[in-house]
């Protein structure tokens, strides 16, 4: 979803939240914002309780009606207390968040749009002054003074541009964060609260039996509605991946490899394999925050990050570090440490393999995917300076740490030596540890969910190991299933999944044709002819 679409969604959410808050306040019987005691006194049920109690006292204990009035008055008073507590909870858990959302959070984000527009105007003004100064140098006589003035104006232009970019990144990050966390707002509570209020309108002079029957029926309605509301909220897929447990994220997204891991690996394979100090050199905080927010809301608009592999590597490290449980698990921590302490190298490798084989399926799949990539990265160590040892030093503490209290830095320091001894041999012997299954070449189409046909190629002589083409129109396909492991020196053409094939809800067969790299150009020409495309495919 683009920033413009998210901005329209935010405005709509603001209006809906404001209207819902307004109508919901009118449903409350107490005065919003009042203290508990004052709220209790103002409730209609409290007035009814007082009237019944006073009537019972006037009639006296000799009257059956008087006794019933006192009993009913006490019951109504308890109902009023329950209603007061419920409305206080609704105000805290539902009304306040809705008000905060409609009156504070969304307006603050939208204000940044105005601030960005102002910064753009400042940039345009500074640039116009600079252009005018450069023209004056040509026609003026005092060239040295004019040149100095132009240089000062150029610095103003650069500063204005930096402010525009920072504001733009912050706005995009806030919008993506809002979109990814939209499912966390208590929409389910709103409907449940209204239903509960409906069940609390007690009829005047109702007997306790009638009131009990009324509340039982109301409870039946609530119990039938609340699971549906909760299920809808739980099934919301656009939730943050960062800080979410691996199993929960994979189940919610229907993936085998965690989205941040796969997306970052594919971007690094494209532009970061020869970048010196990858995973070691810190990325810009603004760019890193923006990338993490973009990955959290599952956007496919990641093209701008290809030029900043350090930000991509930083996002991958952050995802691993923010997992509630490390990828190599708390449960196996002691066994990992024990295996790394074996003195004999061959026996140590075998011990590490045994522990690795005990990993849960999801953890093992994602570790295999990551290790295969890290082994590929280490092959370029002459250029990127990232040997298996260096990789394990900077990335290992994000893969395994002890389940103890304390800061991440303290935990990393306590286990860094052991972790290096664990991760380094796994990277060095990646194919021995993980000979089975898919390699780090994974289902990029499952992430991008594009409406375009992809062609994925591999070449040992190319400076860019993997590349794909996005040249085919939307109406040719709707979704892709997966990429199989690509054979060395070959390319694979993935046939589109037509809508007509999906009618019987069965997975269609995907035709994968392997062709030597020398014939790639011929394949592209033939594919372009078959699809009726007239523009050049590069």
Residue pairs with C-beta under 8 A, 6 or more apart in sequence:
1 9
1 179
1 297
1 299
2 301
3 171
3 172
3 175
6 175
6 176
6 178
6 179
7 110
7 113
7 175
9 179
9 182
10 106
10 109
10 110
10 175
10 178
11 106
11 110
13 101
13 102
13 106
13 182
14 101
14 102
14 106
14 107
15 102
17 98
17 101
17 102
17 106
18 102
18 103
20 98
20 190
21 95
21 98
21 99
21 102
24 90
24 94
24 95
24 98
24 190
24 193
24 194
25 32
25 95
27 193
27 194
27 197
28 87
28 90
28 91
28 197
29 43
29 44
29 45
29 83
29 87
29 197
29 200
30 39
30 40
30 42
30 43
30 83
30 84
30 87
31 38
31 39
31 42
32 91
32 95
33 91
34 42
36 84
36 88
39 84
39 87
39 88
40 46
40 80
40 81
40 84
43 80
43 83
43 84
45 76
45 77
45 79
45 80
45 83
45 200
45 202
46 76
46 77
46 80
48 73
48 76
48 202
48 204
49 73
49 74
49 76
49 77
49 80
50 73
51 73
52 69
52 70
52 72
52 73
52 76
53 69
53 70
53 73
53 74
53 77
55 66
55 69
55 73
56 66
56 67
56 68
56 69
56 70
56 73
57 66
57 70
58 66
59 65
59 66
59 69
60 66
61 67
68 207
71 208
72 205
72 207
72 208
75 208
75 211
76 202
79 200
79 202
79 211
83 200
86 193
86 196
86 200
90 189
90 193
93 186
93 189
94 186
94 189
94 190
94 193
97 185
97 186
98 185
98 190
101 185
105 178
106 178
109 171
109 174
109 175
109 178
112 167
112 170
112 171
112 174
113 171
115 167
116 164
116 167
116 168
116 171
119 160
119 163
119 164
119 167
120 164
122 160
122 163
123 157
123 160
123 161
123 163
123 164
126 153
126 156
126 157
126 160
127 157
127 160
129 153
129 156
130 150
130 153
130 154
130 156
130 157
133 146
133 149
133 150
133 153
134 150
136 146
136 150
137 143
137 146
137 147
137 150
140 146
166 286
169 286
169 287
169 289
169 290
170 286
170 290
172 290
172 293
172 294
173 286
173 289
173 290
173 293
173 294
174 293
176 290
176 293
176 294
176 296
176 297
176 299
177 293
177 296
177 297
179 238
179 297
180 238
180 239
180 240
180 293
180 296
180 297
180 298
181 239
181 240
181 296
182 236
182 238
183 233
183 236
183 238
183 239
184 239
187 229
187 233
188 226
188 229
188 230
188 232
188 233
191 225
191 229
192 222
192 225
192 226
192 229
195 218
195 221
195 222
195 225
196 218
196 222
198 218
199 214
199 215
199 217
199 218
199 219
199 221
199 222
200 218
202 211
202 214
203 210
203 214
206 214
237 252
237 253
237 298
238 297
238 298
239 252
240 296
241 249
241 253
241 258
241 259
241 260
241 295
241 296
241 298
241 319
242 260
242 292
242 295
242 296
242 318
242 319
242 322
243 322
243 323
243 324
244 324
245 323
245 324
245 325
246 258
246 323
246 325
246 327
246 362
246 363
246 366
247 360
247 362
249 255
249 258
249 259
250 256
250 258
250 362
253 259
253 298
255 262
255 446
256 362
256 365
256 443
257 365
257 366
257 369
257 442
257 443
258 319
258 366
259 295
259 298
259 447
260 292
260 295
260 315
260 316
260 319
261 316
261 319
261 320
261 366
261 369
261 370
262 369
262 442
262 443
262 444
262 446
262 447
263 295
263 302
263 447
264 295
264 312
264 313
264 315
264 316
264 319
265 316
265 369
265 370
265 373
265 440
265 442
266 442
266 444
266 447
266 466
267 302
267 305
267 306
267 309
267 312
268 278
268 309
268 312
268 313
268 316
268 373
268 377
269 373
269 376
269 440
269 465
269 466
270 306
270 464
270 466
270 467
271 306
271 307
271 309
271 464
272 278
272 309
272 312
272 313
273 376
273 377
273 380
273 384
273 465
274 380
274 383
274 384
275 309
275 310
275 384
276 383
276 384
276 385
277 310
277 384
277 385
277 386
278 309
278 310
278 313
278 377
278 384
278 386
279 313
279 316
279 317
279 386
279 391
279 394
279 395
280 386
280 390
280 394
281 310
282 310
282 314
283 308
283 310
283 311
283 312
283 313
283 314
283 315
284 308
284 311
287 305
287 308
287 311
288 311
288 314
288 315
288 318
291 302
291 305
291 311
291 312
291 314
291 315
292 315
292 318
292 319
294 301
294 302
294 305
295 315
295 319
300 447
300 448
300 449
300 450
305 311
305 312
306 312
317 394
317 395
317 398
320 326
320 327
320 395
320 398
320 399
321 398
321 408
326 398
326 399
326 400
326 401
327 363
327 366
327 367
327 370
327 399
327 400
328 336
328 359
328 363
328 367
328 399
328 400
328 422
329 359
329 360
329 363
330 402
330 403
332 355
332 358
332 359
333 400
333 401
333 402
333 403
335 355
335 358
336 352
336 355
336 400
336 418
336 422
337 415
337 418
337 422
338 351
339 348
339 351
339 352
339 354
339 355
339 422
340 348
340 352
340 418
340 421
340 422
341 418
342 348
342 351
348 425
349 425
349 429
349 432
352 422
352 425
352 426
352 433
353 432
353 433
356 364
356 367
356 426
356 433
357 364
359 367
365 437
367 399
368 433
368 434
368 437
369 438
369 440
369 442
370 440
371 426
371 427
371 430
371 433
371 434
372 430
372 434
372 439
372 440
373 440
374 388
374 391
374 395
374 427
374 430
375 388
375 427
375 428
375 430
375 431
376 440
377 384
377 386
377 391
378 386
378 387
378 388
378 391
378 427
378 428
380 386
381 387
381 388
381 390
388 424
388 427
388 428
389 420
389 424
391 423
391 424
391 427
392 419
392 420
392 422
392 423
392 424
392 427
393 416
393 420
395 423
396 416
396 419
396 420
396 422
396 423
396 424
397 411
397 412
397 415
397 416
397 419
399 419
399 423
400 415
400 419
400 422
400 423
401 408
401 411
401 412
401 415
401 419
402 411
402 414
402 415
404 411
404 414
426 433
438 484
438 485
439 485
441 458
441 466
441 483
441 485
441 486
442 483
443 481
443 482
443 483
444 454
444 456
444 468
444 483
445 454
445 480
445 481
445 482
445 483
445 494
446 480
446 481
446 482
449 479
449 480
450 470
450 480
451 474
451 477
451 478
452 470
452 471
452 472
452 473
452 474
452 477
453 471
453 472
453 476
453 477
453 494
453 496
453 531
454 468
454 469
454 470
454 480
454 494
455 468
455 469
455 491
455 492
455 493
455 494
455 523
455 524
455 527
456 466
456 467
456 468
456 483
456 486
456 491
456 492
456 494
457 466
457 467
457 468
457 490
457 491
457 517
457 520
458 465
458 466
458 486
458 487
458 488
458 489
458 490
458 491
458 517
459 465
459 489
459 517
460 488
460 489
469 524
469 537
469 538
471 528
471 533
471 535
471 537
472 531
472 533
476 496
476 531
477 496
477 497
477 498
478 496
478 497
478 498
478 499
478 502
479 497
480 494
480 496
480 497
481 497
481 507
481 508
481 510
482 510
483 492
483 494
484 492
484 512
486 492
487 514
489 516
489 517
490 514
490 515
490 516
490 517
491 514
491 515
491 517
491 520
491 523
492 512
492 513
492 514
493 511
493 512
493 513
493 515
493 523
493 527
494 510
494 512
495 510
495 511
495 512
497 508
497 510
498 508
501 508
502 508
515 523
524 537
528 537
